[in-house]
Amino acid sequence: MGHVLDIFALRSLVAVADCGGFHRAAAVLGVSQSAVSQHVRRLEKVIGRPIVERQGRTAVFTPDGQALLGEARQILAVHDNALRRLVGTERPTVTVGTTEHAAHLILPAVTAALPGHQVRFRIDRTRRLDAAIDRGALDLAAHMAEASSAEGVPVGSLPLTWYAAAGWQPPAGRGLPVVAIEEPCVLRRRALAALSSSDLDPYVVCDSGYVAGVLDAVRAGLGVALMATAPSVPDGLAELPELPPVSPAPISMRARSGADPQVTEAVAAGLRAALDR
């Protein structure tokens, strides 16, 4: 037989696209990051051309990769539908969206709350999560309440901490450089407001589309960042308790029309337990 597109590799490719990178795709799929990388290399070997290029911690699809991604979605849809028709499914699937800022808390909390379900995740900005809920593409979504114009169910709040590179010192004779997610971003606005109210003259020195980019820029010593409090201080960074404290950011949950109320309540309870620690 000639060339074959492996189902597992295609699923990894779609996860990289949906999650915005190899690391987050691996977390959602429950495999190692090296396994996801191997899957992508396997697909590149089949078609004979690069499909994903790395820019720092961000994965960027080549034109050939975009074409393959479209085919992969169709192949997986046909494959999964065939399995449901022929084999049936013992575990119903629930698709959950989450803001990237709180993903490290939300992903394990949702998985633990739905032991009898197959859970699929999408990590995205709040406005895109809202749009996906409205069109029924997601069953549930947990997002930054301040970033959404839609009414959600409060499930807790996200503690925030200032970080900088270990040993970092602010530039002499200037304001305070800040690294932040590009607008619109709740943490960006909170960071600038807190620093301005303390007369620290903040200015954005680096914008990023993803949290991974913020971490890279802060590690490089470009400036400080207000981020979700991590379970342990990220490698190469240090907390900055001397900067003005910022109150935790509220997290809300939305469910699509017609979502299973038992699933909705189980996830809400799991999120409250995780976010109110």
Residue, then its C-alpha position, 0 to 999 in steps of 0.5 A: m500500500g502507498h502513503v497512509l495518513d495515520i488517524f492518531a497523527l491527524r488527531s494530534l495535528v488538529a489538536v495543535a491547531d485548536c490549542g495553539g501549540f504542541h504543549r497545550a495539544a499534548a495536555v489535551l490529548g493526554v500524551s507527551q509533547s514529543a509524541v505530538s511532535q513525532h505525529v506531525r513529523r510522520l505526516e510531513k514525511v507522508i506528504g513530503r513537505p513541512i506542515v508546521e513551523r515553530q516560532g518560539r512556543t507558537a506553532v504556525f501552519t504552512p500553506d500545505g499544513q493548512a490544506l492538510l488540516g482541512e482534510a484532517r478535520q473531514i477525515l476525523a469526522v467521517h472516522d468518528n461517525a463511522l465508529r459511533r454507527l458501527v461500534g457505538t459509544e460507551r462514553p458520551t463526548v463533552t466539548v469544553g472551552t477554556t481561557e488559556h490563563a486558567a487552563h492549568l486549573i480548569l483542564p484537570a478539574v473538568t476531567a475529574a468532574l466527568p469520569g464517565h465522559q470523553v472530554r475534549f477541550r478547546i483553549d481560546r480567547t473569551r470572545r471566541l469561546d462565547a461565539a462557539i457556545d452561541r453556535g453550539a460548537l462547544d457544550l461548556a466554556a469557562h472564561m474571564a467574566e470581565a471579558s465577556s458580554a454574555e451572562g455566565v454562572p460564577v464558578g470562582s476566581l483566578p489569583l494573579t501574581w506579578y512575575a519577572a525574570a530571576g534577578w531582573q531590575p527595572p530600567a533606570g530613569r524610565g517607567l515600568p516595562v510590561v509584557a502582556i497578551e494583546e488586546p482585548c485582555v483582562l489581565r493586560r488592563r488590570a496590570l496597567a491600571a494597577l501600576s498607573s494607580s501607583d505612579l509606576d508609569p507602565y508601558v507595554v514593551c511586548d505584545s503576545g497572542y498567547v501566554a507562552g509568548v508572554l513567558d518567553a518575553v519575561r524570561a528574556g528580561l523584557g519586563v514584568a507580567l501579571m499572570a495567573t498564579a502558578p502552582s510553582v514559580p515558572d522556570g527562570l522567573a521570580e515573583l514580584p511581591e513589591l508590585p501593587p497587588v491585583s485582586p483575583a479575576p472572576i471566572s464564569m461558565r456558560a453552557r450551550s442551549g440544550a446542554d445536559p444539566q447534570v453535566t453542567e452542574a458537575v462541571a460547575a461544582g468541579l470548577r468551584a472546588a478548583l478555583d476556590r482553593 
